[in-house]
């Protein structure tokens, strides 16, 4: 049993034309037993979203830590944290625990100060990767990579991005026992965030 | 920092509610060499009198205008009161300024390591001021005998000039002067300052102001000038050649 697979999760983030989308499943399990169907793993920080896949306790802890740091930053600097800065901060926080890590594999998606899309993913000790198409994380990454590689196109508009993201996630989690049981999608544009609950197979 | 035998602060209240150590520190600053700064609409200039009491001193090695981050720099005022007993008081005031520069640079790099973004000048000022305040309330140490003028372009691309005092208080200025003769210098600046001033005018005015209270002839060897423009956001110390060009214009 791998600690990163104990609770189960599936997260995908994708870029579109002047927008980004991020989607997650909402299952919380204790190995085979499903405990909750509304455990969200994606959290909003102004124009950025952080998706946290992995051990649920660390997902919650890291969310709290990031909120703490983001609030202090905004109070001190009197400005919002850009997604790049947030991503770097997260990377630093994870590496600080290099020899006793948080068991999470995060994904950061957002619009930067010029409303340009930003994506990054990292491993549990903070090694970042910056892409311009999509990042995935969780227990169904094999499935998600396959779906994204097939369905993704550059410069999709909001509606098309929503469809692509949703279909990619739903198809991936249906073949994974540990993720699924509901899904949430957020699309970020310069005018705001559109969030939707997906009607998913509850098994 | 502080002998372990001194767990109490050396800066304590007088009966009238003053912290005399801080007042004395401010006196040390007021007796130090003149430094001034002007904030223009497209940049900031800081300058200081680098006059040394002996011609034997190698002026290249003396540097009071120091870059801290890519986009900000300090100048400090506040040497020992007696110019003739130069050696020690020079080192003391100098050493303190240098220490603050060192701490500021480290804290800025630390910020970059965490956030992969340059530390904004307003944040730099807050943390430096915080350090100076600590030395007024910690065991076995005394306040810094220097005031700083900090110049930089902030996160929102506006040029900013700050003064930080030994007490840890900091102030944003459009233009200011510290050290010897600061009263006359500030009056001069008040008359000359305009809100829409451009950087080139500001440098010109800074040199004129410095010359007002200068003992003897002001040359490119005995002053130091630092400039940051919001065009490239980089803090630079002017070379003697560049200073000479401005001096020639002023003449």
Contacts between the chains, C-beta under 8 A, distances in Angstrom:
chain1	res1	chain2	res2	distance
A	76	B	123	6.5
A	76	B	126	7.2
A	77	B	120	6.5
A	77	B	122	7.7
A	77	B	123	6.3
A	77	B	155	6.8
A	79	B	155	6.1
A	79	B	156	7.3
A	82	B	117	7.9
A	84	B	116	6.7
A	84	B	117	7.6
A	85	B	115	4.7
A	85	B	116	6.8
A	85	B	117	5.4
A	88	B	114	6.9
A	88	B	115	5.5
A	88	B	116	4.1
A	88	B	117	7.8
A	89	B	114	6.1
A	89	B	115	6.0
A	92	B	113	7.0
A	92	B	114	5.1
